Amino acid sequence: MSINEMTSLVMEFEPKSKVEEVKASLSSAKNILLKDGSIVKVQVGTNNSNTFYGSPTWIDEQGFPLPEHKYSDDAVQLKTKIVI
């Protein structure tokens, strides 16, 4: 899941919370879990907003998510070039 997906999920259960505070709390917890090795980061392309987190057991030998744990394609943000 991405931080934005996690934030949306928390907001469903805690609608009175402030989005910025939820995101900051999740980001802090994410950093602790990453440092500890409890979760891993998978980045799709070069866009930092396409970064997803999950269990190390969800990743294959090449560092890609296993099919049953793949990120949602709807969550991937595509960059488009604007030509003038």
Order of alpha helices (4+ residues) and beta strands (2+ residues): alpha-alpha-beta-beta
